[in-house]
Structure formats: C-alpha cells, structure tokens
Amino acid sequence: MGAILLAPIKGFIQAAQIIVFLFIIGGAFNIIQTTGAISASVQKMAFFFSSKKHLQKFFIPVTMFLFSLGGTLFGMCEETMPFVLIFIPLALSLGYDSLVGTAIPFLGAAAGFAGAIFNPFTVGIAQGIAELPMYSGMEYRSFVWILSTVFMTAFVMRYASKIKANPKLSPVYEIDQERKHSLHLDNSSQISFTIYHKLVLIAFALAMILLVYGVLKYHWYINEIAALFLGLGIISGLVGKLNLTEITDSLKAGAKDMMGVALIIACAKAILVVATDGKILDVMLYSLASVITHFHKIIAAQSMFVTQGIINFFVHSGSGQAALTMPVMAPLADVIGISRQTAVLAFV
C-alpha cells in the first residue's frame, strides 16, 4: 500500500524535467501574451487569411507538413508544446476551435515521428542497438511518413471544416467562447500592431531559429529548450514595455496554468514506477517474447508490433523504449528468422 502511495511522488520526481519545462513554457508564453503581441499578430494573420480566401485551404496542410518534417527529421515531439499556445488563438480567429489549434502542431509532428526517416531518438538508437547501418531502410519509412502525414492532415482538415460550418459541434465550444474573449479575438476589439509587438515577434522568430539550430547541431533537449524560452520570456517582456513586476507576475500566472497538466504527467509516470518497481515490465516483455517465438514469421512480426504498443503504454520515451526492448527484440528476430530491420520497424 505504501509503495502505491509513493508512486505518484516518485512519478513527480522522475517527471520533474518535463514538468519544469512545462512551467517555464507556460510562464514564458504568458509573458508574451501579456505584451499583446500574440493577440495583435493573430488578429493580423486572421485578417490576412480572411481577405485571401483562396489561401485558407492551404493553412492546415502546409503547417502540418512543416511540423511533420520536424518530427521525421529530428524527432520533434515535446518541442511542439510552445507552438500550441500560438496555434490555438490562430485557429480560433480563423473559425476553428482549440482542438484544431492543438492538432496542427501535435498531430503534424506525431505523423512525422511515426515515419521517423532520420529520427535520432528512435531509429538512431534502435538501429545502433540492433547493429544495423544507421538510418538504413529509409525508403520504406519515407513511404510510411508520407502516408501518415496525408492521413493526419486529411483527418484534421475534415474535422476543421465541420467545426467551421457549425462551431457549436465543437466539444470545447463554451470554453472557446471564453478564450476568444480573454484573447481579444472578437471582431469588435481591434488591437493596434505596434513596433513593440513586432520586436517581441522578432525575438520569438530568432528563438525558433536558435531552437532548430541547437537541436540539430548540439542535440539540445528539454533543459536547453527550457532555458531558451525562459530567456525569450524575459526579453519579450522587456522589449514589450513590461516592468519587472509585470514580468514576474505573468511568469507565475503562466506556470500556474500548467499545474493541472503537470499533475496528470506525474500520475502517468506513477504507472511506469509501479510497473518498473514491481518487475511487471520485465515479466511482460520476456513473456510476450517467449510467446512470439512460436508464431509464423508474418504473425511474429505483427506480434512484435503489438508488443511494442503495449510497452509504449508504460514507457513514453522513444529512446527509453528502444533501450528497454531492442536488446531483446533484435536477437529474437534472429531466432524467428526475420530481419532485424523488421524488429526496428515494429518498434518505430
């Protein structure tokens, strides 16, 4: 009983990195929001797209393709969280709902992550453990990437068109009405786009360029990205003409908004703590592996895929799952008589 009660505490500790990341991202973007730069720029973009109706149909596919490209090339996943805070108000201003604004970066990156043509955190680690040439088999993964990106984009566009036709069909309709008011996205309130807003957006654009460069060149991860956004938040507040008290208050308010998400992450991590401490994962992995050896090659390959899906429920890290499962799955592929590349694909 004590171990179960301790699990959420351990989960919070183990997830501390991502939780702190969320707090900083939430705080930094709330500072930017307080400057008025987001509302002003979103209103500007909304006016641009509304005045050029023929371009609206390209908004979702183009942006989702860019996020998918990030997911497949350098494993963009958690890095999309900051963009959600930009795309939600933009989606609302274009007549969609918050789910569309969330889906564009998240599902776009997820489609790319699934294809994983050059993802160093999944394919790179898995092929290294399986002793395969780095990024080999990319032709098939490229096909999967195209397929997943097209499917995800079509799915989001279909939902978006339904919501645009009848906004009340959205499950978050009431919440979005309040959000539109708080973000000043209603047509009656026009926000002037000042030089200070432009400076904040320039700082944001430079930070995004630095983010991509840091991830690709120096393999930045959560700590470095969090530091980048903390700096972005402070600089944005200063150039946006906020005083130090307003900057700190905005930082605290933004972090506070992320508390609910942080608790969910801690509880989810607690599941992994129980599964690991109770040796449930080890027993599950080796039990499933022993069953797979009795199957036909085709069925065995599909069973590997199902097994990886089950393990993924407990292990949310791509690199962590590769390190846990591939030392078992790679030699298991040899025993069954299928290629190690197939074992890697089952993991990816």
Summary of the structure (lengths in Angstrom):
residues: 348
radius of gyration: 22.3
end to end distance: 35.9
largest distance: 68.7
contacts: 1161
relative contact order: 0.15
helix: 83%
strand: 0%
